[in-house]
C-alpha cells in the first residue's frame, strides 16, 4: 500500500489537467522525525480510456490517510493492458510546510516521531567502558579530595 499524492486517469495529448482526477493532489507530508521518504511517480500508457469506478475511490472513514491509500498492485492486476511508460522518483524530508499542510489542508494533528537508536553490541561496550572510567576517576578524585582535607 502506498499513500497517493495525486491520481489522474485518461490524460490525453500530454495535458495533465485534461485527465480525470481520482485522488486530489496533496504535497508529500513526511512526519517530523521519520527520516527520508521515497516517492515515485509512474506514468502508464493505455490504448483505451480507463473507466473510473467506485473501487478506486476509498469510502469516507475516520482517517484522512485511509481515504488516500491506494494499491498500485491491485490497480495494475485488474488492468493488464497498462504498460509503464516512465517514472520519476525523489526523496522528501519534513520541513515547516508539512506542519501547514496538516493544520490547513488535512485539519489533522501533526505526528512527530523521535528516533531512538539502538546501540550495537560493540558501541554498547565502548559506552559502558567510557562510563566506568568516568565514574572511576570521579570516585578517585572525591576520595583523594576528602583525604587531603582531613
Secondary structure, DSSP 4 states (H G I P E B T S, - for coil): -EE-S-EEE--BTTBGGGSEEEE------PPBTS--EEEEEEEEE-SSPPPP-TTTSPPP-S-HHHHTEE-HHHHHHT-TT-EEEEEEEEEE---HHHHHIIIIII-SPPPB----PPPPHHHHHHHHHHHHHHHHHHHHHHHHHHHHH-
